[in-house]
Amino acid sequence: MKALLKNTKLLLVFITSLFIYLYMEFSENIKNLLNLLVKSNNSYTFGYYLLIQIAKFAAFLFSLISLIFLIKLIVVKKEN
């Protein structure tokens, strides 16, 4: 039961982070916000732009790492 809960949590992290990454990558709202930040002449815009890009990269990284661990758990379980 504990292993099933662990796999479910890992699957939930994978799906959530992948959804967040895909939303940030293909959303017109995010693209418009980034374009607005690029065109703006405020001193804080570079920080916001960088924060959005780092969040997108972190979501992709969490998705990739959780997928690797999920595949590893499935392969180890099939071997036993």
N, C-alpha and C positions, 0 to 999 in steps of 0.2 A: 504494500500500500504506500509505503514511504517513497519507493522508487517511482511509482506512478505519479505521485504528487510532485516529485522533483522534475519529472519529464513534462508534466503539464505546465509547471511554472516556467520552465525553459522554453516551451513552445509558445506560451503567452508572451514572454519577453521577445522572442523572435518575431512573432506576428505584429506586436505593437511597435517595435522599433522599425520594422520594415515598412509598416503603414506610415509612420511619421516621416521616414526618409522619402518615401515615394510621394507623399503629400507635399513635402517641402521642395522636392525636385520638379514636380509637374504642375503645381498649383499656380494659377494665374495671379492669385492674390499675393503670393510670396514674390513672384517675378515682378509684379507691379511695385511692390514695396521696395525691392532691391533696386529697381530702376529709379524710383523716387529718391532713395538714399544716395545713389550715385550722382544724380543731378543736383541734389541739395548742397548748399554751401555752409552747412552747420558743422561745428567742430566735433559733435558727437556722432555724426553719421558713419564715419569709418568704424567706430567701435561697434555700432549696431550691425553694420554690414558684416564685420568680422565675427560677431557673436552668432549671427544667423548661419554663416558658413561653417563655423565650428560645430554648432548644434546639428547641422545636416550631416557633417562628417562623423560625429559621435553616434548619431542614430544608425548610420550605415555600418559603422564599426561594431556596435552592439549587435546589430542584426547578423553580421557575418560571424562574429565570435559565438553567438548563441547557436547559429546553424551548425557550426563546426562541432560544438559540444553535443548538440542533439544527434548528429550523425555518429559521433564517437560512441555515445551511449547506446544507440541502436545497434551498431556493429558489435560492441562488446556483449550486449545482451544476446545477440544471435549466436555468437561464438560459444556462450555457456549453455 
